[in-house]
Amino acid sequence: MSGRAEIHHQHRDVTGGWLRPSVFGAMDGLVSNFALIAGVAGGTSDTKVILLAGGAGLAAGAFSMAGGEYVSVASQRELALAEIAVERREIERHPEAEQAELAQALVDQGVGPEIAAEVAAEISRNPERALRVHARTELGVDPADLPSPRLAAFSSFLSFALGAVLPLVPYLIGVTELWVSAVVSCAALFGAGALVSTVTARSWWYSGLRQLLVGALAAGLTFALGSLIGASGL
């Protein structure tokens, strides 16, 4: 009989390292540019104006998303690194106290005091291993697996641009009717929502309809506002 533990199941990534910026970027790009195009189309029938607004919305939104995500993740990473440095100094200066702290953390999780002391002593023999365990226990981060600001920014930019270009596609190929863009956008909204359901506990139709309703409501309200402004001659 092998002493190797048998794996009966696998878990999906629930930390959201890649999922959050990618999904948020695509949804935001699709909803915001669909609403922008609908609002402009509600106020004017000039295709050039609609294309200009949609293109500007795509570029501005994608760069804004990328910049915001970069700064956010970079700040989070810098904070984590600063706290990890504090933990490293404590392990170097007060190894006994840190070992006792780790043992107590194990006891708090239900491990017997004697076993906890032995485990903490074993872990503390290797300072780098001790640092990783302390960081995970106290900070909830892994020093060797911190998020990348560049990756977050790139994925946000790409996903936003991909979502934002879909409402523009009919206009780019010469179709000038808003309803065609609306059909493409609504289909994409439902499809994107259904796709998200593969990594959540929701059914595909619920996720798809939820995203469709949110996007359609945003576009409808913006279209109404654009129509009012266009009718007033402002």
Secondary structure, DSSP 8 states (H G I E B T S, - for coil): ---S----------S-TTHHHHHHHHHHHHHHHHHHHHHHHHH---HHHHHHHHHHHHHHHHHHHHHHHHHHHHHHHHHHHHHHHHHHHHHHH-HHHHHHHHHHHHHHTT--HHHHHHHHHHHHTSHHHHHHHHIIIIIS--TTS---HHHHHHHHHHHHHHHHHGGGHHHHTT---HHHHHHHHHHHHHHHHHHHGGGSSS-HHHHHHHHHHHHHHHHHHHHHHHHHHHHHT-
